């Protein structure tokens, strides 16, 4: 029952089982040009959302405005989250 708890390593292998060094990297500084670009894209997306909502309600368009706005918002959110999560993890 307890025979699996015993180690089959020799004494010379004990040192290789421990962590010898840990390297930590500082997160990279935010790039102001990229963050400004992301902000401009979000502003343009917001303008596009308003324009699509306005067009759907003022013209006879045979689909709901979310068929256009939801994928745009979803992909922009994914891209923003990926950028900020990658920047934080590096």
N, C-alpha and C positions, 0 to 999 in steps of 0.2 A: 504494500500500500504506500509506504513512504520511500520506496527505492527511487522514484523519479525526482525527489527533492534533493538528492545528493548530486553535487556537481561532478562532472566527468572531466573538468579542465585540470590541467597541471598548474602548478604555482607560477610558472613563467607566463601564462596567458592572463593572469589576473589584471595586470596593468593595462592591457589593451581593452578591457571591458569598461574603463572609466573615460569620461570626457576629459580630454587633455587641454582643449582651448575652445573659447567661444568668441566669435567675432560679431560685433554689432555694427550696423551701418546707420548713419544718421539719415533721416528722411530728406529727400531733396527739397530744396527751396521751391516754392511755387513760381511758375513761370508767368509773369504778368501778361505777356502777349497771349498765351494760350487761355488764361482765365478771362481776359478781355474778349477774346474770340468766342469763348463759350457763352459769355453774357450777351454778346451781340446776336449770336445764334438763337438764344432763348427769347430775346426781344423780337427777332424776326418770326419765330415760331408763334409767339403770342399775337403778333399782327396778322399772321396768316390764319390763325384760329378765328379771330374776329372777322376777317374778310370772308372766310368760308361760311361762318354762321350767318353773316349778313346776306351772302349770295344765296344760300339755301332758303332763307325765309323770304327773299324778295323775287326770286325767279323760280319757275317750275322745274326744279331739279328732282329727279326720281330716286334720290337716296338720302339717307340721314347724314347729317354733318359729321357724326362720329366715325363714319367709314373713312373719312379723310383725316380728321383730327386725332383720333385715338392712336393709329399707327405712328404718326409723326411724334406725338408726345411720348409714346412708349420707347421708340428708338432713341430719341433725344435723352430721355431719362437713363436708359441703359448706357449710352455713350458717356454721359456725365458721371454716372456712378463708377464706370470702369476707369475713367481718367482719375478720379479722386481716390479710388481704392488702390490703383497701381502706384500713384504718387505717394500714398501713405505707407505702402508696404516696402518700397525700395529703400 
